[in-house]
Amino acid sequence: MTVPISIKDVAAHAGVSTGTVSNVLNRPERVAVATRERVNAAIRELGFIRNESARQLRVGRSRMIGLVVLDVANPFFTDVALGVEEEAGEAGLSVILCNSDDQIARQDRHLELLQEQRVQGILLTPVEAGDERIGRLQQHGTPVILVDSRSANGGQCSVAVDDVRGGDMAVSHLLKAGHRRIGYVAGPVSIRQVADRRDGAIQALQRAGGQAGNLIVIEGPALNWAAGKQAGADLAGMRSRERPTGVFCANDLLALGLLQELTRRGIKVPDDVAIVGYDDIEFAAAAAVPISSVRQPRRQLGRTAAQLLLEEASATGPHAHRQVIFQPELVIRESSGHRPRS
């Protein structure tokens, strides 16, 4: 069996002490450039791989951060993760990506495992607002940053988009196009973003003289393409004079599923039903009928969240939590481009 190359082997090969090798690995700024180059050359020549587990035991934390998202299959979270990885990589850290699948039990298992791995901190899009486990993580010294969600009590740093405004923009656009029967295809309203976008939709209706009850809400089990298809079947089953002529979806995956099912059933978009999504993922613009959508700065959300985490993880004194709110942008495409027939 091959014996792993050790720090002692590297030190002997480079003609330095083991302490110097340790400094090159962990505190390179303390070592003269010439010595550092000699040690790094020895590492390359011998094929030395540091024992991260041992280092982690010594310093009490790893060189990793955790990212727990609602749905890893959603391109929105893929773009957020890219932003996180870019920022973490510049700081010499790696990212562990976890998928809660909108399930609180899965989320909690991921949080527990990440804590056991002694990650430097956790970026979390919570399944439910005000989760008690978040507070317990913080009490044990693990920074938690909320991503695409606001902190209910200011107890965590957070990075989010003004989803109430986003919902308002989407429905205001439909109202301006002449629609009066407005539908909202939602995922679980226990997810704060879904509830905020609904509140924004209601706000737009009320400002236009309508009542909250005028919003036809179709609450689905998830925020995915399949739930959007089911919403399409539900809408197609309504009598035409009762069916919404304008529909706002809580995200673009719902909008894509809705578009496909309505089209399959002979309901034309936007002539019969106009659609506005949320997130502005690339697939929205590439759909058979390009989908209007409320754009979020996805990669910037990830980078900013990672920045906040690094700030908190490196703080030596009291840390003041920051709540960063980005503004959404409405992108109008063909799916909402026509006035309704009636």
Secondary structure as UniProt FT lines:
FT   HELIX           7..14
FT   HELIX           18..26
FT   HELIX           28..30
FT   HELIX           33..46
FT   HELIX           52..59
FT   STRAND          64..69
FT   TURN            72..73
FT   HELIX           75..90
FT   TURN            91..92
FT   STRAND          94..99
FT   TURN            101..102
FT   HELIX           104..116
FT   TURN            117..118
FT   STRAND          122..124
FT   TURN            129..130
FT   HELIX           132..139
FT   TURN            140..141
FT   STRAND          144..147
FT   STRAND          157..161
FT   HELIX           163..176
FT   TURN            177..178
FT   STRAND          182..186
FT   TURN            189..190
FT   HELIX           192..207
FT   TURN            208..209
FT   HELIX           212..214
FT   STRAND          215..219
FT   HELIX           225..236
FT   TURN            240..242
FT   STRAND          246..249
FT   HELIX           252..264
FT   TURN            265..266
FT   TURN            269..272
FT   STRAND          274..279
FT   HELIX           282..286
FT   STRAND          292..295
FT   HELIX           298..314
FT   STRAND          323..326
FT   STRAND          329..331
FT   HELIX           334..336
//
